[in-house]
Amino acid sequence: MLSFDDVFAARDRVGDVARHTPLERSTTFSEHTGAEIYLKLELFQRTGAFKIRGATNRIATLSESEREAGVVTASAGNHAQGVALAATRAGVDSKIVMPEHAPISKVRATEGYGGTAVLHGIDYNEAQEHAHEIEREEGRVYLHAFDDWDVMAGQGTTGLEIMDDCPDVDTVVVPIGGGGLIAGVATAVKAVDPDVRVIGVQADGASSVVESIDAGKIVELETVDTIADGIATRRIGSKPFQVIQKRVDEVVTVPDSEIAMAITLLLERSKVVAEGAGATALAAVLGNAFEYEAGETIVPLLSGGNIDPNVLTTVLMRGLVQSGRYIKLRTVLKDKPGALMDLSKIVAENRANIYGIQHDRTARDIGMGSAEVELDLETRGHEHVEQLIASLEAHGYPVDVLV
């Protein structure tokens, strides 16, 4: 079992590489929830995520012959960058297998830190299988992303920082993929103060830990589907699962829509960019995925910020839709001069802003002499959307909400 001494020893090993990341109170999220919300901004870590901690600690334990052989690992992106940088700084050759559809930004960053990126498989599990083939063929040392005591101890140094910077914390909320981060954090937190709650969070589409806890044994999912690619693992690690069962108080899940909303709010209100996995802990707090009291001090751990710009665009749009800030609707009007202007006037009177219009006279499901119009609109919230739709319908326009 991972011990506090393991985590404490790791702090000395990773101190020269990993940053002590900020922990800041959020007025916005505190007012929204009624709790005292302090964000652990691990997304400001070197390589943009917590993974550098575990990778550095593990590489520090390699023997001289292992260092000469080089290392290999599998990763959806953040562990890849952590291993690449940690290995390069230690003078160790690294090869990292990433899923074929890993964000290009993470692939390029991995190579930029000195690692050799190999794209293989549809997800982390298939990438891991190929990494083990390389391990056997080339005699490299395999560095597991989470199912390793030294990696878990390194990740746990994040928990030490939380307890140093926020000694009055009541609840720490941590995202779970393979489980290495929460295992390390829970070990550190519970050793300092056993009364502090540790809540784990997974995406609805990658809920292996929740199902494993319910079953009393590790359950491997057939597939995973979530925008939070950093925690999109089909199976919890066996070592982290032991720690989770003993030291984590509760594990909950959140839908992708709430993760997207959390990313959007973090960008808009806190001016920080989080990836899907990085925003999952905050999404659980904002979505009331677990119970907490007014005035309770809660620390959501924002684990990473390495989100691909194309993905960010899609996620932000989902967040705007979720908050009633963007809507796409379809209606039908008479195909005559001035009809489109009349429609636009109603939209303007309701103070909605038109992003785009598509006008189609040839749609099959409308009558002759009519035209179908799709509107992309900027709105100010759900009440504003309801007001706009009610006004359009009151003027005789049928409305179908497309997004």
N, C-alpha and C positions, 0 to 999 in steps of 0.2 A: 504494500500500500504506500502511496505517495505520502511523504511526511513534510511537516513544516520545515524541518532542518534541510530537506532537499531544496525547497523553494528559497530558503534564506541563503543557502550556499550558491544557488543560481544567480542571486542578485549581484554577487561579487563578479561572477563570470561575464554577465551580460552588460555590466555597468558602462564599460568603455565603448560599447556599440549601440545599445538601445538607449533611447531618450526617456527621461522621466516626463511623461506627457501631462498636459494640464488637466485639472479638474475644476470646472467652472459652474457656478449656479446659473440656471436659466430662469429669468423672471417670467418669460413667456410661458414656458411649460409648467412652472410652479403655479401661476395664476390659472392656467387651463385645468390643472388637475386638483388643485387644493393641497398638494403635497409640496415638499421642498425638493426640487429636482436639481441634482448636480450631474452634469454630463462629464463622463470620463472620456476625454478626447484622444483615444488611442489611434484615431485616424491621422493624427499629427506625428505618429511614429515614423522612424526611418523606414523606407519602402512603403509607407502609407498604411501599415497594418501591424498588429501585434506579433505576427509570425516571426519577426526577426529575433524576438526574445528566445523562443524555444530552439530555433535553428542555431543560434549562437551558443547556447548552453550545450546542446548535443554535440556540436563540432568540437567544442572545448574538451570533451571527454574522449575523443578519438585517440587511439594509440598512434605511434609514429608510422607503423606499417599500414594502418588504416588510412592515415592522411595521404600516404604515397599512392594508395590504390584509388583514391578519389571517392566521391559519393554520388549516389543517384537517389532520386525521390520522385513522387508523383504529387501533383497539385493542381487545383483549379485556378491558381494564380497567386495568391498571397504567400503561401508557404514557398512557392517557387522563387519569388523575389527574396524572401528571407534567407533561404538556403543559398541562393546565388551570391548575395552580398556577404553573408557570414563566411561562406567558403572562400570567396575571393580575398577577404580580409585576412583569413587564416592561411592563405597560400595553398588551398585545396581545390582540385579540379572538381567541377560539379556538372551533372547532367540531369535535367529536369523534364519529366514526361508530363505533358498537359493535354487535357481533352481537345479534340480537333476544333471544337467551337469555343475554346477559351477566348475571352476578350482580347483583341489584338493589342490593346494598350498594355495588358499584363504580360503578354508574350514578349513584346518589345522591351518592356522594363526588365524582365528576367534576363534577357540577353544583354541589356545595358549594364546590369550589375555583374556581368562576367560569367553567367551560366550558359550552358548549351541547352536550348529548348528543343524538345522532340514532341511533335503533336501526334497523338494517337488515342483513338477510342471516342465514344460518344459522351462519357462522363468520367468522374473521378475513378470509379471502380475499374473500368477498362484501362484507364491510364496507369493505374497501380499495377495491374497484371503485367503490362508491358515493362514497367520499371523493374519488376522482379526478374523478368527475362534478361534485362540488361545487367542486373546485379549478378546473375549466374554466369552470363557469357563473359563479362568484363572483370569480374572479381571486385566490383565496387561495393562500398558499404551502403546499405539502404537506410535512408533517414525517413522514418515514418512521419507523416504530417501531424499525427495526434496520438497514436497508440504506442507511446514511448515515454518512460518515466522521466527521462532527462528533458524531453521536449515539454512535457506537462509542467515540470518544475520551472522551466524558463518562462512559460506563459503565466505561471502563478505570480511572477514578480509584479504583474499588473495589479493583482490583489493587494500586495504589500503597499504599493503606492496609494491605492484607494484608502486603505486604513490609515496610512500616514497623513494624508491630506484631508480626510473627512472622518475623524474618529467617532463622530456622533451618528454615523450612517445606521439606518435601520434595515434597509434592503438593498442588495446589489443584484442587478438584472444583467444576465449574460447570454449572448447568442450561443446556440449549440449547432455544430455541424458534426464533426467526428468526436467532439467532446474534450479535446485537450485543453482548451482555454478554460472552460468552466471547471474542469477537474483541478487545474492549478489554482485558479482564483478561489474556489471554494475551500481548498486546503489552506490557503493563506488567510482568508477571511475568518474561517471558523477557529483557526488557531489563535488569532488575535482576540476575537470576540465571538464565542459560540452562539450568542443570542442574535447575531445579525442574520437575517434571512438571505438565502441565495436562491434566486429564481432563474431557471433556464428557459430559453425561448427558441422555438423552432418555427419554420414556415409550415403552413398547412400542407404544402405539397412535398415536404421532406421531413415527416414526423416520426423518424425511426426511433427516437428515444422515448417519446410518449408511448408508442406501441410496445416497445421493449419493457418499459416499466409496468405497463398493464399486463403483459404476458409473464413477467418475472424472469425473462431471459432475453437475450439479444435477438431482435427480429430484423431481418434484412428486407428492405423494400424492393419490389421489382423495378420500379422507376421512381424518379423524382421530377418535380415540375415546380419551379419557383424562380422569381426574378432575383432572389438572393443566392447567386451562384456560389458564393463563398461558403455556404452551409448546405449546399445541395449534395449531401452524401446519403447513400442508401443504407449505410450501416454505421452504428456507433462503435467506437473502438472498445475492445474488451477491457483494457486497463482503465480508460476513463469511465466506463460503465460501472466498474466497481466503486470508484470514487463518488460518482453521481448518486448511486444508491445509498451511500453512507452519509454524504455531506450536503447534498442539494435538497432544498426543502420542497420545491415544486417545479414541474416542467409544464409549460403551456405552449400553445401554438397561435400564430397570427396569420391572417390571409395576406396575399400579395397586395391587395388594394390598400391595406393599412400600412404595409411596409412602404409602398409608393407615397402615401400621404406623409409618412414620417420623413422620408427623403426630401420631399417638397418643403415641408415646414422647417426642417433643419437648414435648408438652403436659404429660404426666404427670411426666417426670423433669427437664426443663429449665425448665418453666413458661413456655414461649413458644408462641404460636400461629402456625403456618406454613400457608400455602396449599399446594396440591398442587405447583406449580412450585417453591415455596420449600423443600420438603422433599425434592425429588428427588435433590439431591447427597448428602444424608445417607443416603437410601435405597440409593444405589449403594454407599456404604461399608459399611453394615450388611449388605447383601445380597451382599457380595463380588462385585460386578459387574466389578471389575478387581482385579488382584493387587497386594498391598502387603505389606510386611514388618513383623514385630513391632518396635515402637518407632519406626516411621516417623511423622513429623509430618505430619498431613493436615489441611487446612482445607476443609471443605465450606462452600460459600457458600449461605447461606439467603437467597434473593433477595427473598422477599416474604411478607407475612402477611395479605393481603387476601382472606380466605376468607369466603364467605357463611355465616351461621349455619346455614341449612338444609343446606347442603353439608357443613359441619363435623359436624353430627349424624350424617349418613350415613357420612362418612369415619371418624369415631370408632367407629361400630358395626362397620364393616369391620375396623378395626384390632383391636378386641376379639375379633372372630371369628378373625382371623388368628393372634392370640396365645393362643387357647384360653381367653379370658376370658368369652366369651358363646357360648351354643349354643341352637339351637332344634331340638327333636326331637319325633317323633311315635311314639306307641305305642297299643296296644289293650288294654283291660281289660274284665272282666266288668261288665255294667251291673246292679250290685246295691249296696245300702247298704254303705258302708265301703270300697268298692273304691278310690275316689279317695284316701281317707285312707291306705290301705295303700301306694299308689304314692308319695304325698307323704312318708310315713315313710322309705321307701328313699332318696329324694332327700335328706332331712334327715340321715339317717345317714351319707351320703357328703359331707355338709357343702357341698352346692350350695344356692344361694339361688334361690327361684322369683320371677321377675319377673311372669310371667303364665301363665294356664291357659285353654285353650279345650277345652270338653267337647262332643262331638258324637255323638248317638245315631243320626243319620240318614245317616251316610256310606255310600255305596253299596257300597264294597269291603270291608265288614266284615259278620260274621254277625249274625243276630238274637240279642239278649241280650248284645250287646257294645257298647262305646262307644269312639270314637276320641278320644284326648287329645293336644293339642299343648302342649308346655311350653317357655317361654322361661326360660332358666336362666343365672345368673351362676356362673361356674366360675373355677378358679385356674390354669389352664394346660392344655396338651395331655395331660399324664399324668393330671391330675385328670379330664378328660373321658373318657379311656379307662377309668379306674377306675369312673366312674359308669355308663358304658354296660355294662361287664362285669357290674356288680352288678345292673343292671336285667334284663339277659338271663339271669343266673343265677337270678333270681326268676321267670322265665317271661314276661317282657315283651319282645315284639319291638320293636326300636328302628330307626327311620329318622331319620337326621340330615338336617334340612331346611336348616340354616344352620350 
